[in-house]
Structure formats: structure tokens, C-alpha cells
């Protein structure tokens, strides 16, 4: 999956990486890795990110 949209939405909402990580209870480093597609978060983290950014969770299979 491509998680780069997280950064786009986070920045659009003017939320810093540090603030976002604190709000969802993960490290800033881990959130950065997710946003750069270097780590795949578990479903709980994805749900927390979506809730914090007020966006829908959509799982789109790669073709």
C-alpha cells in the first residue's frame, strides 16, 4: 500500500509530524517511516491515523 497520502493530508491540516505522532501514540520516527512507505502500520494505527485526520479508511488492492 502507498501511505504517502497521510503526509499530504496531515500537512493540509497543518499538523506537524510530532503532534500527529503524539496524538495517535506512536513515535515520530515510526510515523515518518509509514509516510515514506518504509513500514506498514497495523490496522489499529491506520484506524487511529484516519480518525485523527478525519478521513476514511479505504483498502485498495494493488494491481
C-alpha positions in Angstrom: 0.0 0.0 0.0 1.0 3.6 -0.5 0.9 5.6 2.6 2.2 8.9 1.2 -1.3 10.4 1.2 -1.1 10.5 5.0 1.6 13.2 4.9 -0.3 15.2 2.3 -3.5 15.2 4.4 -1.6 15.8 7.6 0.2 18.8 6.1 -3.0 20.1 4.6 -4.5 20.1 8.1 -1.4 21.9 9.4 -0.5 19.1 11.8 3.2 18.5 12.5 4.8 15.1 12.4 5.5 15.4 16.1 1.9 16.4 17.0 0.4 13.7 14.9 2.6 11.0 16.4 1.8 12.2 19.9 -2.0 12.2 19.2 -2.0 8.6 18.0 0.5 7.3 20.5 3.4 6.3 18.2 6.9 7.7 17.8 7.7 10.5 15.3 10.2 8.2 13.7 7.7 5.4 13.2 5.2 7.8 11.6 7.8 9.1 9.3 8.7 5.6 8.2 5.0 5.0 7.5 4.6 8.2 5.5 7.7 7.2 3.5 6.4 3.7 2.8 9.3 2.1 4.7 7.0 0.5 7.3 3.5 -0.9 7.1 1.3 0.0 10.1 -1.1 -2.4 11.7 -4.8 -1.8 11.3 -5.1 -0.1 14.7 -2.5 2.5 13.7 -4.2 3.0 10.4 -7.6 3.5 12.1 -6.0 6.0 14.6 -4.5 8.0 11.8 -7.7 8.1 9.8 -9.7 9.1 12.9 -7.2 11.9 13.7 -7.1 13.2 10.1 -10.9 12.7 9.7 -10.6 10.6 6.6 -12.0 7.3 5.5 -10.1 4.0 5.6 -10.0 2.6 2.1 -8.1 -0.5 1.3 -7.4 -0.6 -2.4 -5.6 -3.6 -3.7 -2.6 -3.1 -5.9 -2.9 -4.4 -9.4 
